[in-house]
Amino acid sequence: MKKVFVEAYKSKEKEVLEIIDNFDYQGNEIGNQDRNTIKTFTFYNEVLNVKAFKIPNIFNQIAYKFLRKSKAQRSFEYANKLISLSVGTPKPIAYLEQTTSLLFKRSFYISEHLECDLTYRELTKQFDYPNYDPILRAFTRFTYSLHEKGIHFLDHSPGNTLIRKEGEEYKFYLVDLNRMNFGNLDFETRIKNFSRLTIHKSMVEVMSDEYAKVSGYDYAKVFNLMWKETCDFQERFHRKKRLKKKLKFWKKN
């Protein structure tokens, strides 16, 4: 097993490995378990969040063994990079990879477990949430700050930003980090980054307004592209969903 720890946790490696050894039988499951398994574990005076990525298909087992970084490794490295750029994310602790001589098997990413008041998803459902407009605008400014720092968070979707009220301010923390690019972002890439967040035009209007204010771009230009990209994403999403439904029907028959 490949094991990489941040310096502060190297002295606790044995105890962390015991969690991995007992992962299938202990811990508390959280979140959606469809693709990967996420559990929390009490660890000394804190709670750890352990994400076990499912074993990839045979082609990716070869690719991750010889050609590509694993999702666990990318999550760990991107978390450290975000922290170096003063971007909120749960504190990274370690990543571990189980392999054979020829194939990649299971991998784990371990971080602190961060309690939050809400995620962006609640904003898409609870329009009477206290301080709704200030939170949505603060989230938009947070996204703008990511873009200014050259961070393209490819999984910028409703469940992947934790929101915490700290004092009188709202702070934002990114999770599910394994897909990111870094570098200068052009206007189209910046605005397209909002496309997976909501289906509600009213939210797009607010985000467009705030992004235009902080960036200096023309509001109409921002809104027209953001709404177009939102609609295009929804069309692709539902088309893919319909196709999957047809494939399942064919398999059953």
N, C-alpha and C positions, 0 to 999 in steps of 0.2 A: 504494500500500500504506500502510495506517495502521500506525504504529510507536510503541509506548509502552515506554519503558525506565525502570527504577529509576535514580536519580541515579548510583550507583556504576558503572553499565555504559554510560552515554551516550558515554563516550570510546571505547568498543569497539564502537560500533554497526556500523561498516563490517565488522568481522570476524564479528559475529553474523549480519549479512545474507548474508555469503558462505556460512554454514552453511545458511541457508534456501534460497539459490539452488541448493545442491547436495544438498538434503535427500533427494531421491528416489534419489540415486546413492551416497551416502556414509552413514557412521554405522552403529552397531550396533543392530539391532532388539532390543527387550526387551518382555516381557509379552505380553498378548493383543492381536493385531493385527486382530481381527474388525471392530471398529467404527472405531477410530482407529489411527493409527500412532505409536508411541513409539520414539524412537531416542536413543542417547547419543553425544556428541561430545567428544573431548578438546579442551580450550580453555585455553591457557596452562597454569597449574598446577592446573587443576580439570577436572571432567567436567560437561558440561551435559546436562540432560534436555530433549528437545524433543518436544512432543506436537503432532502435526498432526491437527486435527479434519477428518473427512471433509466434503465439500461437501454441504450439506443439500438436502432436496427443494425444489422450486420455491417452495412456499408459505413455507417457512422462509427461503429466500434473500431473499424480499421482507421478511419479518418482521425478520430480523436486519439487513437494510440500513436499515430505516426505524423499526422499532418496539421491538426488543428488543436487549439487550446480547448479544454473542456468548459462546459457552462459553469462549473464550480470554480475553476481557475479564473475565468473571466469575471465572474461575480466578485471574487476576492480582490483581484487586481483593480477592477473598476471602482470598488468601494474605497480602496486606499487612494486612488486618484481623485475621486470626488472629494474626499476629506482634505486632500492637499490643496484643492481648489476652493475650500470653504463652502462646500455644498453638503447639505444634510443627508445622511444615510445612517442606518444602524451600524454601530461599530463592528468592523470585520474582525474575526478571531482566527479562523483557519479554513483551509479546504483540504479535502482528502479524496484520493482516487484509487479505486480497486481495478487492477488490470491483470491480464495474463501475459505471457510472452508475446502474443500476437494480437490480442484484442483488448479493447477498453470495456470496462463493465460499469460499475456503479460509482457515483461521485457524490460528495457532500459539501455543502457550504454552510459554515457556522458563523453566526453573528449574534450580537446582543438582541434581545427581544425588546422592541420599543413599543410601549403603549401609546395609543393616539386617541384624540377626541373624535376624529372622523377621517374619512378618506374623501377624495374627489367624488367617488360614487354617490355618497350621500347628497352631494349638491345637485346631482342629476335627478333626485327623487324627492327631496325635502326642500321645497322652495320657500318654506316658512322657517327654515333653520335660522337660529339667531345670528345676526351679523352676516347674513347670506351674501349681500353684495360686496362688503369689504373683504370677505374671505375669497370670493371668486376673483376679485381684482388683485388681491395679494398673490393668489396662485398664478395669475397671468404675469405679474411682475417677476415672480420666481422663475417662470418658464423663460421669460425674456433674459433674466440673469444667466440661465443655463446657456442660452444661445450666445450671449456676449462672451461667455467663457469658452466657447467652442465645443459645447457638449450637445450632442445629438442623441437624446434618449429615445431609442427606437420603439420601446414598449411604453410610451407615454399614454397610458390608458387609465380608466377610472379607478382601478384598485391599486395602482402602483405608486401613488403619492400619499403618504401618511401626513395628516395635518394635526398639529398640536398647538393649543393656546398656551403661550408662555409669557406670563405677565399680561401686558396689553397687546401683544403682537401674536400673529399666527406664523408658526414655523413649519417648513415643509421638508419631508424626508423621502428620498427615493428608495424603492425596493424593487426586487426582480430585475437585477442589474446586468444580466448576461448579454444584452444586446445594446451596444452603444458604439457611436463613432465620435471621433474628436477631430476638430479642425474648423476652419471658418465656414459659417453657414450663410448661404445666400437667402434672399427674401423668400423665394418659393419654398425652400426647405424649412425655413423657420415657420412659416404659416401652415404648411402641410403637417407639421409636428402636432398641431392641435386637432387633427382630423378624427382621431379615434376616441375623443373624450366625451362627446355628447351628441344626442340627436336633436337637441332643443335649440331652435333658432334664437330664442331670447338669450341663452347663455353665450352663443356665438357673438351676438351683438355686443354684449358686455365685454367679453374677452377681446373682441376686435377694437372696441373703444379704448380699453386700457392699454392694449399693445400699441395702438397708434400713438397714444399720449406719451408712453415711455420711450418709444423707438423713433418717433418723428415721422413715421410713414403716414401716408394719407389714409384716413379712416375707411373711405369707400374702397380703396385698393385692398386694404387688409380684410375687410368684411367680405367682399365679393370672392376673394380667393379662399378664405377660411370656410365660408359656407359651401362653396363649390367642392372643396376637398372633403368636407364633412359628408356631403351628399354622395360623392363618388365612393367614399369608403363604405358607407352604408349599403350602397348598391352592390359593391363587390362582396361585402359580408353576407348579405342575404342571398345573393346568387350562389355563393359557395355553400351556404346552409341548405339551399334547395337541392343542389347537386349531391350533397352528402345524404340527404333524405332519400333521393332516388336510388343512390347506390345501395343504401341499407335495404330498400324495398326489393331491389333486384337480387340481393344476396339471400333474402328470406325466401324468395320464390325460385 
